[in-house]
Amino acid sequence: MKDNIDSKSIGNRKFVIELRFDHKVTLSDKKGAIIENIKALGIFVPLHWEIGVANATIWDGEKKENARNIVIIELNRLCYISSKIDSVDCFYSNFSKIYDCVENELGDFNIRRIGCRIQGTYKTKSADFDTIIEKIKKGFPSQFYLQDFPATDLLFQLNYKNGMYNVGPVKEDKDAFIEQNFAESYRIKHVGIAIDTDNYLTNEKEPINDKSLIKDTYILSLSVEKQLFENLKEL
C-alpha cells in the first residue's frame, strides 16, 4: 500500500481497526501470554497494561490518556487504536502482528463484524476558518441554509452502504473535534478540515473470517479518506 495523503497536509490522524467475533472464553486464561507476546513485538514502548476478569488493555507511554497506541482485547472484541501513523503500511503491519499474537493464543475467530475508522484533520488552501465555512456553503444549494442564522460552524454527515463519513471545518483554538479525539500532549492545532470515516463489513450474508477482508475494509477506509481530502483540500 502507498501512503494516500502527503504527510505535510495532515495535522492529526487516528486509525482504528475493530473486530467483533464469537465469544472466546479462553481469554480468561490467556491474557498474560497475549500481553507477553505483544510486548515482544516492540510496538509499545514503554508498554503498560491492565487486566480484568475477561479483558486486557495494552498501551504505550506512562499515561493511558496520552497513549499513541492502544490494544483492547475482550471476550468478543479486538480493537487496535493508533494516533502515531508512520505510514499506512506500518499501521496495518502492526495490527496484523497483534492479530496473530491474539489468534495464536485464542484460536481461529468466527468474525461477525470488521470495522475500520479513520479520524483526522487536514490542512487546506485557506488558513482562515470563516473563509473555509463560506467555501463549503457555496457547495450546497442556497435553500440549504437559513440566512437569518449565519453559520459559525458546520458538520456534514453522509451514510452509505457499509459506512459513513463526517466532514467539517476545524479551528485552531478550542476545536471540539480535535480536543475530543486527540490528546493535548500531542495534538496539533491548525485551521483546516476534519474527516471522520467509518467503514465496516458484517457476516449477515456470508462468512468474513478470511483475514484478507480486514485489509480490504482498511483499504476502503483509506480510499474514502483520500477522496474526501482531494475534494476539500482546495477550500
PLY file of the C-alpha trace (Angstrom):
ply
format ascii 1.0
element vertex 235
property float x
property float y
property float z
element edge 234
property int vertex1
property int vertex2
end_header
0.00 0.00 0.00
1.15 3.52 -0.76
0.61 6.41 1.65
-2.53 8.01 0.33
-2.05 11.58 1.63
1.14 13.63 1.85
2.17 13.93 5.49
2.64 17.70 5.03
-1.13 18.01 4.58
-2.01 16.07 7.75
-2.41 17.73 11.12
-3.79 14.94 13.31
-4.72 11.38 12.43
-6.08 8.33 14.21
-6.71 4.83 12.81
-8.92 2.19 14.42
-9.46 -1.42 13.40
-12.03 -3.32 15.44
-13.13 -6.93 15.13
-16.24 -8.40 16.74
-16.37 -12.17 16.97
-17.99 -15.09 18.80
-17.01 -15.19 22.47
-13.60 -16.62 23.30
-13.91 -17.75 26.92
-10.28 -18.96 26.87
-9.25 -15.30 27.08
-9.62 -15.58 30.86
-6.64 -17.95 30.97
-4.62 -16.48 28.10
-4.40 -12.77 28.94
-0.88 -12.95 30.36
0.53 -14.88 27.41
-1.07 -12.44 24.95
0.43 -9.46 26.75
3.89 -11.05 26.77
3.65 -11.89 23.07
2.57 -8.35 22.15
5.32 -6.91 24.36
7.87 -8.88 22.32
6.71 -7.09 19.14
8.28 -3.84 20.31
5.32 -1.73 19.13
4.50 -0.45 22.62
7.46 1.39 24.16
7.18 1.62 27.07
4.46 -0.98 27.45
1.81 -0.73 30.15
-1.14 -2.99 30.71
-4.16 -3.68 32.88
-6.33 -6.78 33.04
-9.81 -7.64 34.24
-11.61 -10.93 34.62
-12.12 -11.28 30.87
-10.36 -8.34 29.25
-6.95 -6.78 28.79
-5.76 -3.34 27.70
-2.26 -2.54 26.49
-0.84 0.90 25.73
2.39 2.81 25.24
3.56 5.71 27.39
3.11 6.38 31.09
-0.46 7.66 30.98
-3.20 5.84 29.10
-4.93 9.11 28.18
-1.78 10.20 26.31
-1.12 6.84 24.63
-0.38 6.78 20.90
-1.09 3.03 20.55
-3.77 1.08 22.42
-4.97 -2.52 22.15
-8.22 -3.63 23.79
-8.99 -7.34 23.99
-12.34 -8.59 25.28
-14.28 -11.84 25.11
-15.78 -10.86 21.75
-13.71 -7.89 20.60
-10.22 -6.95 19.43
-9.51 -3.28 18.86
-6.28 -1.53 17.84
-6.14 2.27 18.01
-3.18 4.32 16.85
-2.60 8.06 16.58
1.03 7.58 15.57
0.77 6.76 11.88
4.27 6.42 10.45
2.76 5.04 7.24
-0.41 3.25 6.20
1.64 0.07 5.66
3.25 0.30 9.10
-0.11 0.65 10.84
-1.57 -2.40 9.13
1.60 -4.40 9.71
1.37 -3.63 13.44
-2.29 -4.63 13.52
-1.54 -7.86 11.65
1.16 -8.80 14.16
-1.16 -8.04 17.08
-3.93 -10.09 15.46
-1.58 -13.05 15.06
-0.49 -12.81 18.72
-4.11 -12.95 19.86
-5.17 -15.64 17.39
-2.20 -17.86 18.29
-3.44 -17.96 21.88
-7.21 -17.98 21.38
-7.50 -19.95 18.14
-9.42 -19.09 14.97
-12.11 -16.41 15.15
-15.65 -16.55 13.86
-15.75 -12.88 12.92
-19.12 -11.11 12.99
-18.05 -7.58 12.14
-14.95 -5.88 10.73
-14.76 -2.14 11.29
-12.21 0.50 10.33
-12.41 4.13 11.37
-10.15 6.99 10.31
-10.33 10.35 12.05
-8.13 13.22 11.02
-7.61 16.93 10.49
-6.05 18.19 7.29
-4.59 21.44 6.06
-6.43 23.32 3.35
-5.54 26.05 0.87
-7.06 28.68 3.16
-5.89 29.12 6.73
-8.92 31.23 7.68
-11.79 29.42 9.42
-14.56 31.76 8.21
-13.32 31.54 4.64
-13.49 27.74 4.75
-17.08 27.88 6.02
-18.10 30.22 3.22
-16.48 28.00 0.61
-18.27 24.93 1.97
-21.60 26.77 1.87
-21.08 27.52 -1.80
-21.08 23.80 -2.46
-24.71 23.47 -1.39
-27.95 24.90 -2.82
-28.82 28.27 -1.29
-32.04 26.90 0.22
-29.94 24.53 2.31
-29.10 27.43 4.66
-31.30 29.81 6.62
-29.89 33.27 6.03
-31.34 34.51 9.32
-28.90 32.21 11.13
-25.39 32.91 9.82
-23.23 29.79 10.15
-20.46 29.85 12.76
-19.59 26.17 12.28
-20.62 23.24 10.08
-20.82 19.45 10.21
-21.96 17.30 7.30
-22.71 13.60 7.67
-23.42 11.08 4.94
-24.36 7.43 5.42
-23.83 4.91 2.65
-23.84 1.13 2.32
-21.43 -0.30 4.90
-20.16 3.06 6.06
-20.47 6.75 6.83
-18.39 9.92 6.93
-18.48 13.29 8.66
-16.69 16.38 7.37
-16.44 19.90 8.74
-14.03 22.78 9.29
-11.67 22.86 12.28
-10.36 25.95 14.01
-7.03 26.50 15.67
-8.25 27.19 19.19
-10.74 25.18 21.27
-11.93 22.98 18.44
-14.25 20.26 19.79
-13.25 17.62 17.23
-9.53 17.98 17.93
-9.99 18.14 21.70
-12.26 15.08 21.82
-10.14 12.83 19.61
-6.51 13.84 20.12
-4.75 14.18 23.47
-3.35 17.56 24.43
0.14 16.10 24.76
0.44 15.50 21.02
-2.41 17.24 19.21
-1.59 19.79 16.52
-3.74 22.90 16.42
-4.47 24.30 12.98
-7.19 25.62 10.73
-8.43 23.20 8.09
-10.90 20.38 7.58
-11.87 17.36 9.68
-12.70 13.96 8.20
-14.21 11.09 10.16
-14.99 7.95 8.17
-16.19 4.58 9.48
-16.48 1.56 7.19
-17.50 -1.96 8.09
-18.31 -5.47 6.90
-20.64 -7.94 8.63
-21.30 -11.66 8.33
-25.04 -11.28 7.77
-24.84 -12.67 4.23
-21.64 -14.76 4.21
-18.66 -15.63 6.44
-15.99 -12.93 6.84
-13.31 -14.95 8.63
-10.74 -14.52 5.84
-8.06 -12.14 7.18
-7.77 -10.51 3.74
-11.23 -8.97 4.29
-9.82 -6.96 7.19
-7.27 -5.43 4.84
-9.96 -4.81 2.22
-12.03 -2.85 4.76
-8.93 -0.89 5.76
-8.14 -0.04 2.13
-11.75 1.07 1.60
-11.45 3.48 4.54
-8.21 4.88 3.14
-9.84 5.42 -0.25
-12.79 7.28 1.30
-10.39 9.45 3.32
-8.34 10.15 0.19
-11.32 11.10 -1.97
-12.74 13.42 0.66
-9.37 15.08 1.20
-8.86 15.61 -2.53
-12.30 17.22 -2.78
-11.76 19.51 0.20
-8.09 20.46 0.15
-8.67 23.49 -2.09
-11.04 25.15 0.37
0 1
1 2
2 3
3 4
4 5
5 6
6 7
7 8
8 9
9 10
10 11
11 12
12 13
13 14
14 15
15 16
16 17
17 18
18 19
19 20
20 21
21 22
22 23
23 24
24 25
25 26
26 27
27 28
28 29
29 30
30 31
31 32
32 33
33 34
34 35
35 36
36 37
37 38
38 39
39 40
40 41
41 42
42 43
43 44
44 45
45 46
46 47
47 48
48 49
49 50
50 51
51 52
52 53
53 54
54 55
55 56
56 57
57 58
58 59
59 60
60 61
61 62
62 63
63 64
64 65
65 66
66 67
67 68
68 69
69 70
70 71
71 72
72 73
73 74
74 75
75 76
76 77
77 78
78 79
79 80
80 81
81 82
82 83
83 84
84 85
85 86
86 87
87 88
88 89
89 90
90 91
91 92
92 93
93 94
94 95
95 96
96 97
97 98
98 99
99 100
100 101
101 102
102 103
103 104
104 105
105 106
106 107
107 108
108 109
109 110
110 111
111 112
112 113
113 114
114 115
115 116
116 117
117 118
118 119
119 120
120 121
121 122
122 123
123 124
124 125
125 126
126 127
127 128
128 129
129 130
130 131
131 132
132 133
133 134
134 135
135 136
136 137
137 138
138 139
139 140
140 141
141 142
142 143
143 144
144 145
145 146
146 147
147 148
148 149
149 150
150 151
151 152
152 153
153 154
154 155
155 156
156 157
157 158
158 159
159 160
160 161
161 162
162 163
163 164
164 165
165 166
166 167
167 168
168 169
169 170
170 171
171 172
172 173
173 174
174 175
175 176
176 177
177 178
178 179
179 180
180 181
181 182
182 183
183 184
184 185
185 186
186 187
187 188
188 189
189 190
190 191
191 192
192 193
193 194
194 195
195 196
196 197
197 198
198 199
199 200
200 201
201 202
202 203
203 204
204 205
205 206
206 207
207 208
208 209
209 210
210 211
211 212
212 213
213 214
214 215
215 216
216 217
217 218
218 219
219 220
220 221
221 222
222 223
223 224
224 225
225 226
226 227
227 228
228 229
229 230
230 231
231 232
232 233
233 234
